[in-house]
Amino acid sequence: KQEHLFIVGTEEGNIHECSKAYSGQYLETYDGHHMAVYAVKWNPFHERIFISCSADWTVKLWDHNLKYPIMSLDLGNAVGDVCWSPYSSTVFAA
C-alpha cells in the first residue's frame, strides 16, 4: 500500500492527491465535482481506488491513475459522508 499518499477534497469541488514526501505540490488534481467535496476515502482492498462524495449530490468512484471518475452516482440530495465496507471491496455506504 502507498502509505505516503493521501487525498483531500476542496470547497471548490477538486480532489488533490498529495504525498508526505513532496509537501509543496499536488501530485494530481481530479476535478469531478461541481460543489464542495465532503469526504474522500481510499478503498481498503484496492490501493488505486478511492471514492468521494459532494454537495453536488453525487458519489464518484475513482482510479488514482485516471483524472476522471470511473463511475458517478447521482443520489438526489447532498451527500455528507461516504465509507467503504470493511468486509467487501465493492460495497460502500453514503
C-alpha positions, -999 to +999 in steps of 0.1 A: +000+000+000+012+035-008+010+050+027+029+081+017+000+092-005-032+110+008-062+126-009-081+158+001-113+173-012-118+211-015-147+235-012-143+242-050-150+205-059-115+194-067-097+164-052-059+167-047-036+137-044-006+146-022+025+130-009+040+132+025+074+133+007+065+163-015+047+188+007+049+217-017+029+205-046+000+183-056+008+150-074-025+151-092-057+171-093-091+155-101-119+178-110-151+158-110-174+176-086-192+209-091-196+218-054-178+211-021-163+177-016-173+164+019-154+131+021-127+111+001-117+076+012-093+050-002-106+016-009-091-008+018-088-037-007-077-019-039-049+007-034-056+025-066-093+031-060-110+058-040-145+072-035-157+108-030-190+125-021-201+160-026-227+187-020-235+183-058-255+152-049-230+127-063-208+099-052-179+092-075-156+062-079-120+069-090-089+052-101-060+074-089-042+068-123-071+084-142-081+121-140-119+114-145-142+093-124-149+056-133-184+059-121-208+086-109-240+081-089-265+109-085-283+104-052-307+133-055-296+150-023-264+164-007-242+135+004-224+143+037-201+113+040-192+080+024-174+049+037-162+016+023-173-017+038-146-033+059-156-067+046-162-063+009-142-044-018-173-033-038-197-022-010-199+013+004-224+034+023-233+071+017 
